[in-house]
Amino acid sequence: MNLIDVGRTAMSALGTNKLRTVLALLGIVIGVAAVVVMLAIGRGAQAQIVASFDELGPDVLFIRPDFASGVFESELTMRDAYALVDPDLAPLVSRVAPEVETSGTVVAGRESASAQVYGITPEFLEVRNYEVKWGESVNASHLRNVSDVAVLGSSVAERLFGFRDPVGQSVKINGRQHTVIGVLESRGDSDFGSRDSDVFVPITTAYYRLQGASRVGEIIVDVIYVKVSNVNGVDAAIQDVDTALRMRHRVIDAPDYNITSPQSIIEAVSQGLTAFTIFMGSVAGISLLVGGIGIMNVMLVSVTERIREIGVRKAMGAKRRDILSQFVLESILLTLGGGIAGALLGIGISRVMSNLDLGGEAFRLIVTGNVIALVLGVSVSIGLFFGIYPAFRAARLHPIDALRYE
């Protein structure tokens, strides 16, 4: 009996009791769909985070104070930032952009918006790869004169002025009058680090006027962005920056700052998400195991119901391997059919969820070909594993005992 005949016989047997076949498939269908959706969520989250950090640029470093270092009054200053541009201390550093952060309410006429307000320097746009859509950005003169000027993110500009040109208009930031000198190009609110909903002022204005700091002493900054001249030299640049800051802060052991790069963040987040995806996929895979037990139960019932049929086939010359291959193939066809249906259901659910709008952000799911291949392979393996025992039980039946069975 060749494989084609065995397949036809198996399909005919499965079609004899359609309701039981469908019920047996449900466990596999639900399990496969759950695994596909869980893996799609993990892949989508990982891809979205990686893409978001990639937009920051692989050649940009972030330096922030480390308040957990145990160093009293851990802080970074403007002088720390500009010391890093020294070619003798950090030859791979091309630009630095210190930043001061505060929050505020921005008012234009009857419209208002809550926003994060950032004090920046002229190097900010180049270091962070932003572009001005209208007007201009902060320049050195604005810093020297502590000018009350502002650059708006695209979302803030639209909220306050609609379709009107904001350049030259006045806005109040925390009650203080500022002149709008520019609007940034939109980067999309859903992207990490998007500044569409933010407002930018000269760093001196943010520090002295909006934060009300004393003019005695240095400007203390919240973060220093460092642009590396060569993307292949990021690791070397980190070492140079670390050495320079250790010298300035006079620390030997634990530094009072953190230096990170988008790549290091991507690697850490990817590792965490990979572990989470595997865990969620394993949890969803439990339903596949339950479905496999259901398949075994159905196959055992099928063997019991078809004992006389097995006896007749053996009496007509069917060999043990023919009976064995038929029942194993029936089990595999059941799980493979359930796997295909479950994969299609999982793809459909993933597409529906990808179109959901959660708080203005798209919920992205990614179904890849290797995921589909994996779940189908697991489905076939489950059919093989849980179908072997019923198949061996059928193949071991003695033809005389089978013909006598009532």
Secondary structure per residue as TSV (DSSP state, phi and psi in degrees):
chain	resnum	aa	ss	phi	psi
A	1	M	-	360.0	117.8
A	2	N	-	-81.4	173.5
A	3	L	H	-63.3	-35.9
A	4	I	H	-64.1	-43.5
A	5	D	H	-64.3	-39.6
A	6	V	H	-62.8	-42.1
A	7	G	H	-63.5	-42.2
A	8	R	H	-63.7	-42.9
A	9	T	H	-63.0	-40.8
A	10	A	H	-64.8	-43.1
A	11	M	H	-64.4	-40.1
A	12	S	H	-63.1	-41.3
A	13	A	H	-65.3	-40.1
A	14	L	H	-66.7	-33.0
A	15	G	H	-78.3	-11.1
A	16	T	H	-65.7	-40.2
A	17	N	T	-123.7	84.2
A	18	K	H	-65.1	-41.1
A	19	L	H	-61.9	-44.9
A	20	R	H	-64.2	-38.2
A	21	T	H	-63.1	-44.3
A	22	V	H	-64.4	-43.0
A	23	L	H	-63.7	-37.1
A	24	A	H	-67.1	-32.9
A	25	L	H	-70.3	-29.5
A	26	L	H	-57.3	-42.1
A	27	G	H	-60.2	-42.3
A	28	I	H	-68.5	-42.5
A	29	V	H	-59.7	-49.0
A	30	I	H	-64.7	-42.5
A	31	G	H	-63.4	-45.8
A	32	V	H	-64.8	-43.4
A	33	A	H	-60.7	-41.8
A	34	A	H	-63.1	-43.1
A	35	V	H	-63.9	-44.2
A	36	V	H	-60.7	-45.6
A	37	V	H	-66.0	-43.0
A	38	M	H	-63.7	-44.2
A	39	L	H	-67.1	-34.1
A	40	A	H	-66.6	-38.0
A	41	I	H	-63.0	-46.9
A	42	G	H	-64.0	-44.3
A	43	R	H	-64.4	-41.1
A	44	G	H	-64.2	-44.8
A	45	A	H	-62.7	-42.0
A	46	Q	H	-64.0	-45.6
A	47	A	H	-64.5	-38.6
A	48	Q	H	-68.0	-41.2
A	49	I	H	-67.9	-42.7
A	50	V	H	-62.1	-44.1
A	51	A	H	-63.9	-38.1
A	52	S	H	-65.9	-44.3
A	53	F	H	-70.6	-31.2
A	54	D	H	-61.9	-31.1
A	55	E	H	-66.2	-24.0
A	56	L	H	-70.1	-22.5
A	57	G	-	101.6	129.1
A	58	P	T	-72.2	-9.4
A	59	D	T	-105.4	21.9
A	60	V	E	-116.5	132.2
A	61	L	E	-106.7	152.3
A	62	F	E	-118.5	128.4
A	63	I	E	-120.2	123.0
A	64	R	E	-131.0	153.0
A	65	P	E	-63.0	143.4
A	66	D	-	-105.4	95.6
A	67	F	T	-75.8	-8.9
A	68	A	T	-95.8	5.3
A	69	S	S	-75.9	-14.6
A	70	G	S	88.5	-2.5
A	71	V	-	-83.9	126.7
A	72	F	T	-66.9	133.0
A	73	E	T	54.9	53.2
A	74	S	-	-62.9	128.8
A	75	E	-	-158.7	157.4
A	76	L	E	-119.2	148.7
A	77	T	E	-127.3	170.3
A	78	M	H	-60.9	-37.2
A	79	R	H	-67.0	-35.6
A	80	D	H	-58.7	-43.5
A	81	A	H	-62.0	-52.9
A	82	Y	H	-75.2	-16.9
A	83	A	H	-67.5	-24.2
A	84	L	T	-75.8	-12.6
A	85	V	T	-83.3	-7.0
A	86	D	-	-64.8	117.9
A	87	P	T	-63.2	-21.9
A	88	D	T	-75.5	-32.5
A	89	L	T	-88.3	-42.4
A	90	A	-	-140.8	81.2
A	91	P	T	-65.6	-20.4
A	92	L	T	-90.5	-4.0
A	93	V	E	-86.6	124.7
A	94	S	E	-100.5	-36.9
A	95	R	E	-145.9	152.2
A	96	V	E	-130.7	150.3
A	97	A	E	-141.1	92.5
A	98	P	E	-70.3	155.1
A	99	E	E	-144.7	140.1
A	100	V	E	-115.2	135.4
A	101	E	E	-117.0	137.6
A	102	T	E	-149.7	174.0
A	103	S	E	-118.7	161.0
A	104	G	E	-171.5	170.7
A	105	T	E	-108.9	126.1
A	106	V	E	-105.3	127.0
A	107	V	E	-123.8	132.5
A	108	A	E	-135.3	106.7
A	109	G	T	64.4	-122.6
A	110	R	T	-93.1	-4.6
A	111	E	E	-96.2	145.3
A	112	S	E	-144.4	158.7
A	113	A	E	-153.6	138.3
A	114	S	E	-83.1	136.0
A	115	A	E	-151.3	157.3
A	116	Q	E	-82.7	133.1
A	117	V	E	-110.6	126.9
A	118	Y	E	-116.8	131.8
A	119	G	E	-88.9	124.4
A	120	I	E	-128.1	171.8
A	121	T	-	-115.3	170.3
A	122	P	T	-59.7	-22.2
A	123	E	T	-79.6	-8.2
A	124	F	H	-56.3	-48.2
A	125	L	H	-61.4	-42.7
A	126	E	H	-69.2	-42.9
A	127	V	H	-66.7	-41.3
A	128	R	H	-94.8	5.1
A	129	N	T	59.3	44.9
A	130	Y	-	-105.6	156.2
A	131	E	-	-129.5	150.2
A	132	V	E	-89.2	128.9
A	133	K	E	-83.8	-47.0
A	134	W	E	-130.8	145.2
A	135	G	E	76.1	-140.3
A	136	E	-	-140.7	174.4
A	137	S	-	-105.8	-174.5
A	138	V	-	-67.9	137.3
A	139	N	-	-122.5	177.7
A	140	A	H	-62.6	-34.0
A	141	S	H	-63.0	-39.4
A	142	H	H	-62.4	-37.9
A	143	L	H	-67.0	-45.5
A	144	R	H	-63.4	-40.2
A	145	N	T	-90.3	2.0
A	146	V	T	49.0	54.0
A	147	S	-	-74.3	143.9
A	148	D	-	-88.3	72.7
A	149	V	E	-124.1	160.1
A	150	A	E	-145.8	145.7
A	151	V	E	-114.4	129.1
A	152	L	E	-100.7	143.8
A	153	G	-	-70.2	157.5
A	154	S	H	-61.3	-37.4
A	155	S	H	-68.7	-41.0
A	156	V	H	-64.5	-43.1
A	157	A	H	-60.6	-42.7
A	158	E	H	-68.0	-37.8
A	159	R	H	-65.5	-40.8
A	160	L	H	-84.9	-34.2
A	161	F	H	-122.2	-2.4
A	162	G	T	63.7	-127.8
A	163	F	T	-96.0	7.8
A	164	R	S	-79.5	156.4
A	165	D	-	-77.7	117.0
A	166	P	-	-77.7	-17.9
A	167	V	T	-61.9	128.3
A	168	G	T	92.9	-12.8
A	169	Q	-	-80.4	164.7
A	170	S	E	-106.3	141.6
A	171	V	E	-133.2	154.5
A	172	K	E	-106.7	125.2
A	173	I	E	-110.9	112.4
A	174	N	T	53.0	39.3
A	175	G	T	85.4	-3.9
A	176	R	E	-104.5	133.3
A	177	Q	E	-73.2	131.1
A	178	H	E	-133.1	149.2
A	179	T	E	-99.8	130.2
A	180	V	E	-76.7	122.8
A	181	I	E	-109.6	-10.2
A	182	G	E	-171.2	165.3
A	183	V	E	-133.2	133.9
A	184	L	E	-81.8	153.6
A	185	E	-	-64.7	145.0
A	186	S	-	-69.3	139.4
A	187	R	-	-115.3	-1.3
A	188	G	-	91.1	123.3
A	189	D	T	-68.3	-20.8
A	190	S	T	-82.6	-12.0
A	191	D	S	-82.6	144.8
A	192	F	T	-62.3	135.7
A	193	G	T	77.0	8.7
A	194	S	-	-63.6	139.7
A	195	R	-	-112.6	20.3
A	196	D	T	-62.8	-28.9
A	197	S	T	-100.2	14.9
A	198	D	-	-111.6	166.8
A	199	V	E	-126.6	142.2
A	200	F	E	-123.3	136.0
A	201	V	E	-133.8	166.6
A	202	P	E	-57.8	143.5
A	203	I	H	-62.2	-32.4
A	204	T	H	-68.4	-37.1
A	205	T	H	-66.1	-43.8
A	206	A	I	-63.5	-40.6
A	207	Y	I	-77.0	-47.4
A	208	Y	I	-84.8	-36.6
A	209	R	I	-100.4	-46.5
A	210	L	I	-79.4	-35.7
A	211	Q	S	-90.8	-15.6
A	212	G	-	69.1	30.6
A	213	A	-	-75.5	156.7
A	214	S	-	-72.1	147.7
A	215	R	S	-81.9	2.8
A	216	V	S	-92.1	127.5
A	217	G	S	98.7	-176.4
A	218	E	-	-86.0	161.1
A	219	I	-	-80.2	121.8
A	220	I	E	-90.2	127.2
A	221	V	E	-109.8	159.2
A	222	D	S	-90.3	-29.8
A	223	V	E	-155.0	149.0
A	224	I	E	-121.7	120.8
A	225	Y	E	-92.7	132.6
A	226	V	E	-121.7	123.5
A	227	K	E	-98.8	127.2
A	228	V	E	-91.7	138.5
A	229	S	S	-69.4	-26.9
A	230	N	-	-133.9	121.6
A	231	V	G	-61.5	-25.8
A	232	N	G	-77.4	-9.1
A	233	G	G	-106.9	22.6
A	234	V	H	-62.1	-45.6
A	235	D	H	-63.4	-41.8
A	236	A	H	-65.9	-38.2
A	237	A	H	-64.1	-38.8
A	238	I	H	-60.5	-41.8
A	239	Q	H	-63.9	-42.6
A	240	D	H	-64.8	-44.7
A	241	V	H	-63.4	-42.1
A	242	D	H	-61.4	-44.1
A	243	T	H	-63.0	-44.3
A	244	A	H	-62.7	-43.1
A	245	L	H	-71.5	-35.1
A	246	R	H	-61.1	-40.5
A	247	M	H	-64.6	-43.4
A	248	R	H	-69.5	-38.2
A	249	H	H	-90.8	-6.2
A	250	R	T	56.6	50.3
A	251	V	-	-116.7	147.6
A	252	I	S	-114.5	-47.2
A	253	D	S	-88.5	-107.5
A	254	A	S	-77.4	120.2
A	255	P	-	-72.5	159.8
A	256	D	S	-97.5	31.4
A	257	Y	E	-151.5	162.0
A	258	N	E	-120.1	135.4
A	259	I	E	-114.9	120.4
A	260	T	E	-131.6	160.5
A	261	S	-	-128.1	154.8
A	262	P	H	-54.5	-35.7
A	263	Q	H	-65.1	-41.2
A	264	S	H	-66.8	-36.4
A	265	I	H	-67.7	-42.2
A	266	I	H	-60.2	-44.4
A	267	E	H	-63.6	-43.4
A	268	A	H	-65.6	-44.9
A	269	V	H	-66.6	-40.4
A	270	S	H	-63.0	-40.7
A	271	Q	H	-63.2	-43.8
A	272	G	H	-63.6	-43.3
A	273	L	H	-69.4	-34.8
A	274	T	H	-63.0	-44.8
A	275	A	H	-62.9	-41.2
A	276	F	H	-64.5	-42.0
A	277	T	H	-63.5	-43.4
A	278	I	H	-62.8	-42.3
A	279	F	H	-62.3	-48.4
A	280	M	H	-64.7	-39.0
A	281	G	H	-63.8	-37.2
A	282	S	H	-66.7	-41.6
A	283	V	H	-61.4	-45.5
A	284	A	H	-65.0	-30.6
A	285	G	H	-67.3	-18.6
A	286	I	H	-60.5	-36.9
A	287	S	H	-65.3	-30.2
A	288	L	H	-65.9	-39.3
A	289	L	H	-62.9	-43.7
A	290	V	H	-61.5	-41.3
A	291	G	H	-62.3	-37.5
A	292	G	H	-64.4	-38.8
A	293	I	H	-63.2	-38.5
A	294	G	H	-62.8	-39.4
A	295	I	H	-61.9	-44.5
A	296	M	H	-60.6	-42.0
A	297	N	H	-61.4	-44.5
A	298	V	H	-63.7	-41.8
A	299	M	H	-67.3	-36.4
A	300	L	H	-65.1	-41.5
A	301	V	H	-62.8	-40.7
A	302	S	H	-63.6	-41.2
A	303	V	H	-61.7	-44.0
A	304	T	H	-62.6	-40.8
A	305	E	H	-70.4	-23.6
A	306	R	T	-113.2	26.0
A	307	I	H	-62.3	-44.9
A	308	R	H	-63.4	-39.0
A	309	E	H	-60.8	-40.3
A	310	I	H	-64.8	-40.8
A	311	G	H	-63.1	-42.2
A	312	V	H	-63.1	-44.7
A	313	R	H	-64.0	-40.1
A	314	K	H	-67.8	-37.9
A	315	A	H	-65.3	-27.5
A	316	M	T	-88.1	4.0
A	317	G	T	110.6	2.3
A	318	A	-	-66.1	134.6
A	319	K	-	-88.1	166.3
A	320	R	H	-58.7	-39.7
A	321	R	H	-66.8	-28.3
A	322	D	H	-66.5	-45.2
A	323	I	H	-64.7	-43.5
A	324	L	H	-61.3	-49.0
A	325	S	H	-65.0	-33.6
A	326	Q	H	-64.1	-48.4
A	327	F	H	-72.6	-35.1
A	328	V	H	-64.6	-41.6
A	329	L	H	-65.5	-37.1
A	330	E	H	-60.3	-43.8
A	331	S	H	-64.1	-42.4
A	332	I	H	-67.0	-40.9
A	333	L	H	-62.2	-38.9
A	334	L	H	-59.7	-51.9
A	335	T	H	-71.5	-34.3
A	336	L	H	-67.2	-42.7
A	337	G	H	-62.3	-42.3
A	338	G	H	-64.5	-37.2
A	339	G	H	-64.4	-42.6
A	340	I	H	-65.2	-45.4
A	341	A	H	-63.3	-41.3
A	342	G	H	-65.8	-38.6
A	343	A	H	-64.1	-42.7
A	344	L	H	-63.8	-40.7
A	345	L	H	-64.7	-42.4
A	346	G	H	-63.0	-40.4
A	347	I	H	-63.4	-42.3
A	348	G	H	-63.3	-44.2
A	349	I	H	-63.6	-40.5
A	350	S	H	-63.0	-40.2
A	351	R	H	-66.9	-39.9
A	352	V	H	-64.4	-44.8
A	353	M	H	-66.8	-31.6
A	354	S	H	-67.3	-21.5
A	355	N	T	-91.7	-0.5
A	356	L	-	-73.8	145.5
A	357	D	E	-111.8	105.5
A	358	L	E	-106.8	102.3
A	359	G	T	62.4	33.5
A	360	G	T	85.3	1.5
A	361	E	E	-118.1	141.0
A	362	A	E	-77.3	137.2
A	363	F	-	-93.7	101.1
A	364	R	-	-93.3	127.9
A	365	L	-	-122.3	141.7
A	366	I	-	-126.0	120.1
A	367	V	-	-105.5	119.1
A	368	T	-	-105.3	161.0
A	369	G	H	-62.1	-35.5
A	370	N	H	-69.3	-28.1
A	371	V	H	-66.6	-45.1
A	372	I	H	-62.1	-44.6
A	373	A	H	-61.2	-38.6
A	374	L	H	-63.5	-49.9
A	375	V	H	-68.0	-35.1
A	376	L	H	-68.1	-39.6
A	377	G	H	-63.0	-41.2
A	378	V	H	-64.6	-38.9
A	379	S	H	-61.4	-46.7
A	380	V	H	-62.9	-41.0
A	381	S	H	-62.3	-40.5
A	382	I	H	-63.7	-43.3
A	383	G	H	-60.4	-41.2
A	384	L	H	-66.4	-44.8
A	385	F	H	-66.4	-49.4
A	386	F	H	-83.6	-8.5
A	387	G	H	-96.6	-11.9
A	388	I	H	-67.7	-45.6
A	389	Y	H	-62.3	-50.3
A	390	P	H	-59.9	-35.6
A	391	A	H	-66.3	-43.4
A	392	F	H	-64.7	-36.8
A	393	R	H	-63.0	-41.2
A	394	A	H	-69.0	-40.4
A	395	A	H	-69.2	-26.6
A	396	R	T	-83.0	-8.9
A	397	L	-	-62.1	135.8
A	398	H	-	-80.3	133.6
A	399	P	H	-57.4	-37.7
A	400	I	H	-67.5	-44.9
A	401	D	H	-63.8	-36.4
A	402	A	H	-67.9	-39.3
A	403	L	H	-70.0	-27.7
A	404	R	H	-81.8	-12.6
A	405	Y	-	-66.9	133.3
A	406	E	-	-110.9	360.0
